[in-house]
């Protein structure tokens, strides 16, 4: 069984999280600059067995897609072309940034560390992945 990789896609930075090989836990991985994302993915997917990728689906409170989908759709198309054998699933990402900030606060992170947007992005990806794993159970 391979890992599940989660992506919190952003225009500048993209947060990544991954499960353990048994898909029991979700762990923040890192944040990469979005312009380098496809190169990073190619290297990671060549080294690690990833059976599925979950990408955050940005929706507004009324359920409509947010404007961010204008950037995510082209990425998804490129991903499917470059990695046609890896399923790509969207999962609701509402409130993940807020939950990431709350998790950082609850974990005792200092204010300066909580202001690190890269940390927020990878924790948000982890929250997306945890939610997705919960939905499978």
C-alpha positions in Angstrom: 0.0 0.0 0.0 1.3 3.4 -0.9 1.1 6.8 0.7 -1.5 9.5 0.1 -0.1 12.9 -0.6 -2.1 16.1 0.2 -1.6 19.4 -1.6 -2.8 22.8 -0.2 -2.2 24.7 -3.5 -1.5 28.4 -3.4 -0.4 30.9 -6.0 2.9 31.5 -4.3 3.4 28.6 -1.9 2.0 25.1 -1.7 1.8 23.1 1.4 2.3 19.3 1.3 1.4 16.5 3.7 1.7 12.8 3.5 0.5 9.7 5.2 2.7 6.9 6.5 2.8 3.8 4.3 0.0 2.2 6.2 -2.2 5.3 5.8 -2.8 5.6 9.5 -1.4 9.1 10.2 -1.1 12.3 8.3 2.0 14.3 8.7 3.0 17.8 7.5 5.8 17.4 4.9 7.0 20.8 3.6 6.1 23.9 1.7 7.4 24.5 -1.7 7.2 27.5 -4.0 4.4 26.8 -6.4 6.5 27.5 -9.4 8.8 24.6 -8.4 5.9 22.2 -7.4 5.8 20.0 -10.5 9.6 19.5 -10.4 9.4 18.7 -6.7 6.5 16.2 -7.3 8.4 14.5 -10.1 11.3 13.8 -7.8 9.2 12.8 -4.8 6.9 10.5 -6.8 10.0 8.8 -8.3 11.3 8.0 -4.8 8.1 7.3 -2.8 5.2 5.0 -3.5 2.2 7.3 -3.7 -1.1 5.7 -4.7 -3.2 8.9 -4.5 -3.0 12.6 -4.3 -5.6 14.8 -2.6 -5.8 18.5 -3.4 -7.7 21.0 -1.4 -10.9 22.2 -3.0 -11.4 25.8 -2.1 -15.1 26.6 -1.7 -16.9 29.6 -0.3 -19.3 29.5 2.6 -22.2 29.2 0.2 -20.7 26.1 -1.4 -19.5 27.8 -4.6 -16.0 27.4 -5.8 -13.6 30.2 -4.9 -11.6 32.2 -7.4 -8.6 30.0 -6.5 -9.9 27.3 -8.7 -8.8 29.4 -11.7 -5.2 28.5 -10.7 -5.9 25.0 -9.4 -7.6 23.6 -12.5 -4.6 24.2 -14.8 -2.3 22.6 -12.2 -4.7 19.6 -12.0 -4.6 19.2 -15.8 -0.8 19.3 -15.8 -0.6 16.8 -13.0 -2.9 14.4 -14.8 -0.8 14.6 -17.9 2.5 14.1 -16.1 1.3 11.5 -13.7 -1.7 9.7 -15.4 -1.5 6.6 -13.2 -2.0 8.5 -9.9 -5.5 9.4 -9.0 -6.1 13.0 -8.1 -9.0 13.7 -5.7 -10.4 17.1 -4.5 -11.3 17.5 -0.9 -13.0 20.5 0.8 -10.5 22.8 2.3 -12.7 25.3 4.0 -11.3 26.6 7.3 -8.0 24.7 7.0 -5.9 27.9 7.4 -7.9 28.9 10.5 -7.6 25.4 11.9 -3.8 25.4 11.1 -3.4 28.6 13.1 -5.4 27.1 16.0 -3.3 24.0 15.9 -0.1 26.0 16.0 -1.4 28.0 19.0 -2.6 24.9 20.8 0.8 23.3 20.2 2.5 26.2 21.9 4.3 27.7 18.9 5.7 31.2 19.5 4.0 34.1 17.8 6.9 34.6 15.4 6.8 31.0 14.3 3.0 31.2 13.8 3.5 34.1 11.4 5.5 31.8 9.1 3.1 31.3 6.2 5.1 28.2 5.0 4.3 26.5 8.3 0.6 27.3 8.0 0.5 25.9 4.5 2.0 22.5 5.3 -0.2 22.2 8.4 -3.3 23.2 6.3 -2.3 20.4 3.9 -2.1 18.0 6.9 -5.6 19.1 8.0 -6.9 18.4 4.4 -5.3 15.0 4.5 -6.7 14.2 8.0 -10.2 15.2 6.9 -9.9 13.0 3.8 -8.7 10.0 5.8 -11.6 10.5 8.2 -14.0 10.5 5.3 -12.7 7.1 4.2 -13.4 5.5 7.6 
